[in-house]
Amino acid sequence: MLIAVVVGALVTGGAGFGLSTVVRSPAQAAAEAGAPERDVLTADVEHRVLRSSLVVRGEVAAERTFTVSAAVNAAEGAEPLVTKAPLRTGDQVRAGSVLVEVSGRPVFALPGDLPAYRDLKPTSRGKDVTQLREALAGRGFPSVADPAAEFGAATQAALEAFYRSLGYDPRPVAEDGADRVEAARTAVTDAERALQDVQAADPREPKAVVRAEEDLGRARDALAEARLQAGAMLPASEVVFLDRFPARVESVAAQVGDRAPGDVMTISSGSLGIRGALTPSQRNAVAAGQKVRILAEATGDEFAGTTESVTDPDGSQQRAQGDGGTEDGAGDTGDGAMAVLNVTPDTKLDAALVGQEVRLTIEIRASRGKVLVVPFSAVSSAADGSTVVTVLAPNGERRQVRVRPGLEGDGSVQVTPSPKDALAPGDQVIVGKAPGSEDATR
């Protein structure tokens, strides 16, 4: 019996211990469960500089773009055809290189600021002649013997040598130049013989000798002129002057064997910038000198930049405007025509970015120093019409704080609480309700 009593006591005690690990009092269960999950979403009150920005799309482009036209004359009765296309889209163009060949004639690039607006040949004078001579000298073909800004025999010889270095014969000034030279040589020979005959016949006739010498001089001048007419010239159709090298091929419109259209190639040069498009309302928000964040989405690279100018649809550039525009286009008063935005990066961009789209975040306005900032969704209207934010205390209590909204930007808004100490950085403000919860504004 004693043994039975002891065993029963042990069983009863073990069962009690087992139940004690499962059964909890309401107070103990609540204490061990911890705080309940929040039924609202909150965000921190921040103390920082608030910036209002506008996001638009842009494209990396070179400072200048040129179109190469196929104006080279083909043989009589033949169509102009592309006979050589050495470059492809994305290739670099260096000074002195051939861009394209049309009907056997080259179109090459040389350094210079002035466009090729006329053929250059003997008797040509001007800044474009100086530009050509400097470009040839830079390629190793000087012409120092000619007077400044003049196309003379030395310039002609330098131009001919340059053409030969490319593997082409230069175009002569006159198609019948060779015949003129031959005729002029014959005239010089005849004048030389006439002078010799006069000198041998009667040396006591000085007038006859003088006249024969004058005839020989004129014949030699005519030969020199004929040689210039038979020598090289630079057709405006065979050269493209670019202000900066290396340049880049943006597009090629024709391949070998194609009939040469008016435009065969587009090339760009100069420093890289960014061009974007602005709606009329966005145009009103942008002015020169505003800071820009540039994101190349293809590579993930970020750059800083500055708005340089905005070209309106009528072609005018306005350097300063108001800041009342909105990103979504509200308030458009124009006819929908887009303005062109030009952005200058603060650092040099890689040429590989040319033609790629980028995202431009333009800083429209910024607060003067640090201010209290909350998400825009945290601001609501109270029953009395005042603007409030709802603060959630650590213990779960909620209190409404009256605020005066200020600058808005990037989904946030500046707030000034009343009283001023009613809101502080780090406070939690309600911005919405958690999924599946009851309305958080009850």
Buried (B, 14 or more C-beta within 10 A) or exposed (E): EEEEEEEEEEEEEEEEEEEEEEEEEEEEEEEEEEEEEBBBBBBEBBEBEBBBBBEBEBBBBBBBBBBBBBBBEBEEEEEBBBBBBEBEEBBEBEBBBBBBBBBEBBBBBBBBEEEBEEBBBBEBBBEBBBBBBBBBEEBEBBBEEBEEBBBBBBBBBBBBBBBEEEEBEBBBBBEEBEEBBBBBBEBBEEBBEBBEEBBEEEEEEEEBBEBBBEBBEEBBEBBEBBBBBBBBBBBBBBBBBBBBBBBBBBBBBBEEEEEBEEEBBBBBBBEBBBEBBBBBBBBBBBBBEBBBBBBBEEEEEEBEBBBBBBBBBEEEEBEEBEEEBBBEEEEBEBEEEBBBBBBBBEEEBEBEBBBBBBBBBBBBBBBEEEBBBBBBBBBEEEEEEEBBBBBBEEEEEEEBBBBEBBBBBEEBBBBEBBEEEBBEEEBBBBBBBEEEEEEBEE
